[in-house]
Structures are given as structure tokens and as C-alpha cells.
Amino acid sequence: MHLSTHLAPVMEVAHMYTPMVEKEYAFEVAASNLRFGDGVTAEVGMDLKNMKARKVGVFTDPNIAKLQPMKAAVAALESQTDLPFEVYDQVVAEPTEDSWRNAIAWARKHDFSHFLAVGDFTVYHDSDLMDFVNAPVGKGLPVSQALRPLIAVPTTAGTGSETTGAAILDITSRSFKTGIASRALKPVLGVVDTQNTESCPVELQISAGLDVLFHSMESFTAIPYTERTPRPANPILRPAYQGSNPVADIFSLWALRATVEYLPRIHKYGSSDYEARKQMLLASSFAGIGFGNAGVHLCHGMSYPISGLNKKGPKYKHPGYNVDGPIIPHGVSVALTGPAVFQFTAPSAPDRHREALAIFNSTTVSDPYISRIPDSDIGKHLYESIARFLDSLSVPRGLKAVGYTRSDVERLVEGTIPQRRVLDLAPGIGDVVGFDGKEHLTKIIENSLEY
């Protein structure tokens, strides 16, 4: 008997019992409470008193510790009687695993009931840090216990952390960044104060604004939530990053439009343009709600090794950053691959990419110029529009401009592969990264060397 004939019945039976991987069928909406206004930092002491805080741990970095946002926060705490607090002012601008562990060790020495974060912020838990870092880098365990309440006061218009459960850190031993994403990490309140970005240097505002730009772009173009697999066996296992969905779309598109309109004004006029600073703060929070429920994908996934490897490799230091050692700011590291990423993803969802293209050109999809572009050419046009926008903000023109060369491509790809938390949401690549995704990532990074 021929071998294939002999095996046919066995293969048929095996096929009949192959377990089906079910796709997601639901999405959840979660975001912190937000308070937006000019001078609202003055209220945080009353907020913590209203929350019956017993002792507050305040986190900030050495630079912000000297600036008005921190002075306003401390004054707000001191205005309340019987509200003890301790300040930790050694948060690192681009947090590392070691800096997290130092802050965790400090927090464990005190019996805090609540936390207040001014500027850079994160959340601490009694378990080991790597228990909750996303797999495969860490164990990726769900945060199943209630954490201490956190009030977050942003001092830049960029991360949107005041609305999300995402926290990023640099794993220096592996030369890339990664993170923790859990709804349990969300601040109970985000205090978004327009006064707190007034002292922020223009270079920092631009870098932060680039993060808003790509938060909104990536979340709007992420795979639909109904395409994500596997469907969780229990709701607690449903990830914070769920794929694009109708609610996240609304916030992401609003943030994208606002950023395209107002970030160039920040570049031109700096902090003196109050309206631009106000709108960028709103855009940051809105984009946070968008990506906090939909997720980001390729630009962010590749930005983590771009930032991490820089400390050993090119050692580029971006202008305007008062830090020791090299730094490619997060927003810049995300933007460097932006044109090539969206040229790659455009064929997966041409209608969504066409909508983004219209926004970059300050028009609508019904505009004849936009509507007549064939689906097959949307990616090329979007590449050019994003590159032109980045040029207007004086962003380095690709990876070569920050010191990377073609010989670094393989290392950058290897540092991207572990970022499954975000790569799984990437249209056109998320379903193949575990098999042959290196080829796609290599091409995108090669196309990002210069433009």
C-alpha cells in the first residue's frame, strides 16, 4: 500500500479533531477619570484627602523636581492638614529595569496608601517586576490584585499615561524596551494641567507630540479586535491592547487631526502658543484612550530596540535633552520608522490609511485628489506625506541620521521580534511574526535607514 494512501484515514481523523482557535468577539473600554484645566494641579491635595489617603508616595524626576509643576503639587499636598507624604525624585526620564527596581525598593520602605506621580510615572507591586512584564520577555501574568490608587499629573503632551494601564521600561541587558500593559495599572485620576507644559523645552514637546501622532495612527490602523486570537477563556485574560474598535477609533482620529494641526505650531512658536499646548495636551489624553484600548503596533515595536541599542551602539544624543549619556527620545525613536511602516501596512486596510492620508493633507477622503488614488498607491502617498510632516518638525531623516547603519539592521530586527504584545496587532505582519516575520521587519527597517 502506498504510504500516502495508508496515512489518509489517520490524517482525516486528525484534521477532524484539530482544535479551532477562536477569534475575539468583544472589546472593553477602560480609561482613567480625567480632569483638564489651567491650574488644576492645585486640587490634588484635596483629591487625596477626599480619597482618605493615609500617606502619599510622590514620584518625579530630578529635573521636574525643580520646576513649577512639582512646586504646585507639593503646595497642594501641604495645604491639607494631616496628609503626610514622601518624595522620590530619582525617576529616570527613559526608565530602565534598574531604575524601576530602585523605586520599588524605596516604595517598599514606606507604608503608602496612595501614590502621586508628577511627570514620569509608573506603578509598583509587591511581586517581582518581571512577573508582569509582557511575554516572552517576562512572565506576562495578569495583575489580579488591587493596587494602591495613583493620581497622575503629566508634564508633557505625549505618553497619554494618565489615561492608560501601560508602563514602559528599558531592559538594558537585552538592549531593548518593553512594558507592562494592564487595566489594573490605570491611574484613578489624570490631572491634565495646561500650566504644566509651559516650561517644557520645544525639543521635548516635539518628541512627545510625535508619540501622540503615532499612538493615534497605530491604534487606528491596528487589526480589528474581531481578528485578534485567541479569544480569552476568562475576561481577566482579555488584553488591554485589543485591536482597533469603534470607540478607540473616535479618540484616535480626533488626536491625529489635532496633532497634524497643532504640533507644527509648537515647533514654530514653542510654549508661547497657549492654544497649541492646550490642544496637544487634549490630543495626548485622547490618543491615550485610543491606544490604551486598541493598542499600538510596528512603529512602537521597532522603537524599543532603536532606543535600547543606541546606548551601546550609535550613542546618539538628541538636542534639548538634559540627561547624562546618549538618548533617542521615545517619540523620535517611534517616528524614525513611521513612513516605511505605513507604506507597508496600507494594503491591509486601504480605507483607513486613505483617511489618515487625507488628514495629513488637511482635507477629506472625498477630495478628488485623495479619492482618485488607487488602493495600491495609498502606501506610497502616505509615506511621502508622513516624511514631509516629519521634515517640517526637524525630525532626523531616518535611522542613518541617528547613527545606525545597514550593519545594524539584523540587531534591530532581533530586538523587535520579542515585542509580541504589539506585533500581534500589526496588520499584514502580526499573524506571521512567529513564523517568518523577520523578512518583513528587515525590509521595513532597511526602508527606514533614510528617506
Long-range contacts (C-beta under 8 A, 24 or more apart in sequence): 21-229, 21-230, 22-229, 22-230, 22-231, 23-226, 23-227, 23-228, 23-229, 23-230, 23-231, 24-225, 24-226, 24-227, 24-228, 24-229, 24-231, 24-232, 24-238, 24-242, 24-243, 25-226, 25-231, 26-225, 26-238, 27-225, 27-242, 27-243, 27-245, 27-247, 27-293, 28-183, 28-235, 28-238, 28-242, 28-293, 29-247, 29-248, 29-293, 30-165, 30-183, 30-186, 30-240, 30-292, 30-293, 31-163, 31-164, 31-186, 31-288, 31-289, 31-292, 31-293, 32-152, 32-162, 32-163, 32-164, 32-186, 32-187, 32-188, 32-189, 32-190, 33-188, 33-189, 33-190, 34-162, 34-163, 34-189, 34-190, 34-192, 34-285, 35-189, 35-190, 35-191, 35-192, 36-192, 36-194, 36-281, 36-282, 36-285, 37-192, 37-193, 37-194, 38-193, 38-194, 38-195, 39-72, 39-193, 39-195, 40-191, 40-192, 40-193, 41-69, 41-72, 41-73, 41-76, 41-153, 41-191, 41-193, 41-195, 41-196, 42-72, 42-75, 42-76, 43-76, 43-191, 44-73, 44-76, 44-77, 44-116, 44-151, 44-153, 44-191, 45-75, 45-76, 45-77, 45-78, 45-79, 45-80, 45-83, 46-76, 46-79, 46-80, 47-151, 47-189, 47-191, 48-77, 48-80, 48-83, 48-114, 48-116, 48-151, 49-80, 49-83, 51-114, 51-149, 51-188, 53-83, 53-113, 53-114, 53-149, 54-84, 54-111, 54-113, 54-114, 55-84, 55-85, 55-86, 55-110, 55-111, 55-112, 55-113, 55-114, 56-83, 56-84, 56-85, 56-86, 56-112, 56-113, 56-114, 56-115, 56-116, 57-85, 57-86, 57-88, 57-107, 57-110, 57-112, 57-114, 57-115, 57-116, 58-85, 58-86, 58-87, 58-88, 58-115, 58-116, 58-117, 58-118, 59-88, 59-91, 59-103, 59-115, 59-116, 59-117, 59-118, 59-120, 59-121, 59-122, 60-87, 60-88, 60-89, 60-91, 60-117, 60-118, 60-119, 60-120, 61-89, 61-90, 61-91, 61-92, 61-93, 61-119, 61-120, 62-89, 62-90, 63-93, 63-322, 64-118, 64-119, 64-120, 64-155, 65-89, 67-155, 67-199, 68-195, 68-196, 68-198, 68-199, 69-118, 69-119, 69-153, 69-155, 69-193, 69-195, 69-196, 69-199, 70-118, 70-119, 72-193, 72-195, 72-196, 73-116, 73-118, 73-153, 77-116, 85-116, 86-110, 86-112, 91-119, 91-120, 91-121, 91-122, 92-120, 93-120, 93-321, 93-323, 93-327, 94-170, 94-307, 94-323, 94-327, 94-329, 94-330, 95-120, 95-122, 95-168, 95-169, 95-170, 96-169, 96-170, 96-171, 96-172, 97-129, 97-169, 97-170, 97-171, 97-172, 97-173, 98-172, 99-169, 100-129, 100-169, 101-129, 104-129, 112-148, 113-148, 113-149, 114-148, 114-149, 114-150, 114-151, 115-148, 115-149, 115-150, 115-151, 116-150, 116-151, 116-153, 117-150, 117-151, 117-152, 117-153, 117-187, 118-153, 118-155, 119-153, 119-154, 119-155, 119-156, 121-150, 121-152, 121-161, 121-187, 122-167, 122-169, 123-147, 123-148, 123-150, 123-167, 123-185, 124-148, 132-180, 132-182, 133-169, 133-171, 133-178, 133-179, 133-180, 134-178, 134-179, 134-180, 134-181, 134-420, 134-421, 135-420, 135-421, 136-418, 136-420, 137-171, 137-174, 137-178, 137-418, 138-178, 138-180, 142-182, 142-236, 142-237, 143-180, 143-182, 143-184, 143-185, 144-184, 144-236, 145-184, 146-184, 147-184, 147-185, 149-188, 150-187, 150-188, 151-187, 151-188, 151-189, 151-190, 151-191, 152-187, 152-189, 152-190, 152-191, 153-190, 153-191, 153-193, 153-196, 154-190, 154-192, 154-196, 154-281, 154-284, 155-196, 155-197, 155-200, 156-197, 156-200, 156-204, 156-205, 156-208, 156-284, 157-197, 157-205, 157-208, 157-209, 157-212, 157-277, 157-280, 157-281, 157-283, 157-284, 158-207, 158-208, 158-209, 158-210, 158-211, 158-212, 158-284, 158-330, 158-331, 159-208, 159-211, 159-284, 159-288, 159-330, 160-211, 160-212, 160-215, 160-284, 160-285, 160-286, 160-287, 160-288, 160-289, 160-291, 160-292, 161-187, 161-288, 162-187, 162-190, 162-191, 162-192, 162-285, 162-288, 163-187, 163-190, 163-285, 163-288, 163-289, 163-292, 164-240, 164-288, 164-289, 164-291, 164-292, 165-240, 165-292, 166-240, 166-292, 168-304, 168-330, 170-307, 170-308, 171-308, 172-308, 172-311, 174-308, 174-415, 174-418, 175-305, 175-308, 175-309, 175-311, 175-312, 175-411, 175-415, 176-304, 176-305, 176-307, 176-308, 176-309, 176-415, 176-416, 176-418, 176-419, 177-303, 177-304, 177-305, 177-307, 177-308, 178-304, 178-418, 178-419, 178-421, 179-421, 181-239, 181-240, 181-241, 181-421, 182-240, 183-240, 186-292, 190-285, 192-281, 192-282, 192-285, 194-274, 194-277, 194-278, 194-281, 197-271, 197-277, 197-280, 197-281, 198-271, 198-277, 199-271, 200-271, 201-320, 202-266, 202-267, 202-270, 202-271, 202-320, 203-318, 203-319, 203-320, 203-321, 203-329, 204-320, 204-321, 204-329, 205-266, 205-270, 205-271, 205-277, 205-280, 206-263, 206-266, 206-267, 206-331, 206-393, 206-394, 206-395, 207-318, 207-329, 207-330, 207-331, 207-332, 208-280, 208-284, 208-331, 209-259, 209-263, 209-266, 209-280, 209-283, 209-331, 209-393, 210-263, 210-331, 210-332, 210-334, 210-335, 210-390, 210-393, 210-395, 211-284, 211-330, 211-331, 211-334, 212-255, 212-259, 212-263, 212-280, 212-283, 212-284, 212-287, 213-256, 213-259, 213-260, 213-263, 213-335, 213-338, 214-296, 214-299, 214-300, 214-331, 214-334, 214-335, 214-338, 215-252, 215-255, 215-287, 215-288, 215-290, 215-291, 215-296, 216-251, 216-252, 216-253, 216-255, 216-256, 216-259, 216-283, 216-286, 216-287, 216-290, 216-291, 217-252, 217-256, 217-299, 217-338, 217-342, 217-356, 218-291, 218-295, 218-296, 218-297, 218-298, 218-299, 218-300, 219-244, 219-248, 219-252, 219-287, 219-290, 219-291, 219-293, 219-294, 219-295, 219-296, 220-244, 220-248, 220-249, 220-252, 220-253, 220-256, 220-290, 220-294, 220-352, 220-355, 220-356, 221-297, 221-342, 221-345, 221-348, 221-349, 221-352, 221-353, 221-356, 221-427, 222-294, 222-295, 222-296, 222-297, 222-425, 222-426, 222-427, 223-348, 223-425, 223-426, 223-427, 223-430, 225-294, 228-424, 228-425, 239-295, 239-421, 240-292, 240-293, 240-295, 241-291, 241-294, 241-295, 241-296, 241-421, 241-422, 241-425, 242-293, 242-294, 242-295, 243-294, 243-295, 243-425, 244-294, 244-352, 245-293, 245-294, 247-293, 248-289, 248-290, 248-291, 248-292, 248-293, 248-294, 249-290, 249-294, 250-290, 251-286, 251-287, 251-289, 251-290, 252-286, 252-287, 252-290, 252-291, 252-294, 253-355, 253-359, 254-283, 254-286, 255-283, 255-284, 255-286, 255-287, 255-290, 256-287, 256-356, 256-359, 257-359, 258-282, 258-283, 258-286, 259-283, 259-287, 260-359, 260-360, 260-362, 260-389, 261-362, 263-393, 264-389, 264-392, 264-393, 267-392, 267-393, 267-394, 294-425, 295-421, 295-422, 295-425, 296-422, 296-425, 297-345, 297-422, 297-423, 297-425, 297-426, 297-427, 297-430, 298-337, 298-341, 298-344, 298-345, 298-422, 298-423, 298-426, 298-429, 298-444, 299-334, 299-335, 299-337, 299-338, 299-341, 300-334, 300-419, 300-422, 301-416, 301-419, 301-422, 301-423, 301-426, 302-337, 302-341, 302-412, 302-416, 302-419, 302-441, 302-444, 302-445, 302-448, 303-330, 303-333, 303-334, 303-336, 303-337, 304-333, 304-415, 304-416, 304-419, 305-411, 305-412, 305-414, 305-415, 305-416, 306-333, 306-336, 306-337, 306-399, 306-402, 306-404, 306-412, 307-333, 308-415, 309-408, 309-411, 309-412, 309-415, 310-402, 310-403, 313-403, 313-404, 313-408, 313-411, 314-402, 314-403, 314-404, 314-408, 315-403, 316-402, 316-403, 328-402, 332-395, 332-396, 332-402, 335-390, 335-395, 336-395, 336-396, 336-398, 336-399, 336-402, 336-448, 337-399, 337-444, 337-445, 337-448, 338-386, 338-390, 339-382, 339-383, 339-384, 339-386, 339-387, 339-390, 339-447, 339-448, 339-451, 340-383, 340-444, 340-445, 340-447, 340-448, 340-451, 341-444, 341-448, 342-379, 342-382, 342-383, 342-386, 343-379, 343-380, 343-382, 343-383, 343-447, 344-379, 344-428, 344-429, 344-440, 344-443, 344-444, 344-447, 345-379, 345-426, 345-427, 345-428, 345-429, 346-378, 346-379, 346-382, 347-375, 347-376, 347-378, 347-379, 347-428, 348-427, 348-428, 349-427, 350-375, 350-378, 353-378, 353-379, 353-382, 354-378, 356-382, 357-381, 357-382, 357-385, 360-385, 360-386, 360-389, 361-385, 383-451, 387-451, 397-450, 397-451, 398-448, 398-449, 398-450, 398-451, 399-445, 399-448, 399-449, 399-450, 400-449, 400-450, 401-450, 404-449, 405-449, 406-446, 406-449, 409-442, 409-445, 409-446, 409-449, 410-442, 412-445, 413-438, 413-441, 413-442, 413-445, 416-441, 416-445, 417-441
